[in-house]
Amino acid sequence: MTRQEALPLRCALVTFALAALVVQFVVVPRIAARAADAYPEVADLASPYVTVIGVAVAAFELALLAAWQLVSAAAADRSAQRRSTGWANIMAVSLGAMAVLFAGVFAHAGSVENIGGPAMLFGLLLFLALIPVAVALRNGVLGWLEALTSAAAAAGPEARRSGSVAGTARN
């Protein structure tokens, strides 16, 4: 991967990170405050739910950091297998933790507190389905990095500098 190919990925990661920060510190607390005002019978749930959702979004932000490190390693042709494996593991575990935390909120709201109706079941199922997706994403990233590394090694340093290795790694 060349630096020019990594730039759009980094821009997307920064955009996702900024959006996650806005959601974590602005959107979720405001929505919780409005819901607590509108439904005083469940106002006591606002603080714990905001806390758990904040931790879940922080786990997502950690996954974005891991993705940044993987893109950086690929762009700098430093994708040592051990280092890449570590960042891919961090990404998968943090996405899995995020999914479990959100699933817990949906399960508690729908089953214990009996609020939200069918939307809580759908949210629970959605985030439980994200767990195997995180594992598959980890395996896909590691396979992509391995193909990129082997293509760079086979092509040699001249082809790497000219950018012709990037097309080889995609095949």
N, C-alpha and C positions, 0 to 999 in steps of 0.2 A: 504494500500500500504506500502510495506516495503522500507527501504532505498535502498536496492539493486535493487528494481524495479524502484525507482525514478531516479537512476543514469543515465540510458540511456536516459531518457526523459530530464534530465538536460543537458546532453551532446548535445543532439539535439538542445535544446533551445540556448545553447551557440554558437553552430555552425551557427544556423540561425541568431543570433544577430551579430556575426562577419561578416557573409556574407552581412547582411543588412548595416553594417557600411561601408564595402568596396564599395558596390553599391552606397550608399548615398554620400560618400566623394571622391571616385575615379572614378568609372565607369560612372556614370551619367554626372558629369562635363566634362570628357574627350569626351564622345560621343557628348555632346552638343557643345563643342568647335569645334570638327571636322565637325559637321553638319553646324555650323555657317560659317566655312571657305568654305565648299563645296557649300552652298546655301546662298549667301549673302542677297538674297531677304527676307529671314525669319530669319536672324541673330538676329534681335531684340527680337525674341521669346525665345532665348536660356536662358537668365537670369531669366525671370519669370517662365518658365517651370522647370528649375533646382530648383528654390526656392520651387515651389509647390510640385514637386516630392520629394524634401528633406523633406518637412513637412509630406508628405504621408508616407515616409519610417520611419520617426520618430514615426508616429502613429503605424506603424507595430511593431517597437521596444517596444513601450509601451504595446502593446498586448503580446509581448513575456515576458515582465516583469510580467504582470498579470498572464500569464501561469506559470511562475516560482513560483510565490506566491501560486498558486493553487496546484502545485505539492508539494511544501514545506509543505503546510497545510495538504495535504493528507498523506505525508510521516511521518509527526510528529504526526499524529492523532489529529490535532488541527483544523479540518475542521468545525469550528463553522459556522452555516448556514448564519449568517449575514455577517461575514467576507468573506466567500466564495462567497456569492451573490455579494458583492461589487466588488471583483476582477473579477468575471465573467462578471459583467456589464461593468467594465472598458475595459475588453478584447473585448467585443462585440461592444462597442461604438468606440473604437479606430480602430478596423477593419472596421467598417462602415464608419468612417471618412476617412480612407485610401481609401476605395472604392469610396467614393464621390469625393475626390480630384483627383484620377486617372481618374474617369469618366469625371470630368470637363476638364481635360487636353485633353482627347480624343475628347470630344464634341467640345471644342474650336478649336482644330487643324483641325478636320474634317469638322465642319460646318461653323465656322467663317472665318478661314484662308484658308480653302479648300486645305489642304495639307494632304498627307498620304493615301488618297484613302479609299478603303474598310477596310483596317486594322484598321482605326480609329473607324469605326462602330463596328467592332468585339471587339476591346478593350473596347469601351463604354458598349456594351452589357455584356461582361465578368465581368467588375467591378460593373455594376448595379446588376448582378446576385449574386455577393458576399455579398450584404447587407442582404438578407434573410438567407444566409448561416451563417453569423455571429450570427444572432439571434438563429438559430437552434443549432449552436455550443454552445452558452451560455446555452441553455436549456439542451443540452446533458451533458455538464460539471457539471451543478448543479444536474442533476439526478444521474450521476456517483458518485459524492461526497456524496449525500444523501444515496445512497446504500452502499457506503463504510463505512460511519459513523454508519448506522444502523446495518451493519454486525459486525462492531467492538464492538458495544455496546452489541449485542446479544451473541457474542462469549466470551466476558470477557477479562481481561488483560492478562491471561496466553496464550490464543490462539493468541492474538495480538503479543506478544513477539516472539512466535515460528514461526510466518509468515503464519499460516493456515487461517487467515482471508482474505488474499488477494485473494485466490481462491474462497472464498465464495462471495466476493463483485462482482466478474465478472459474476456470474450466474444470 
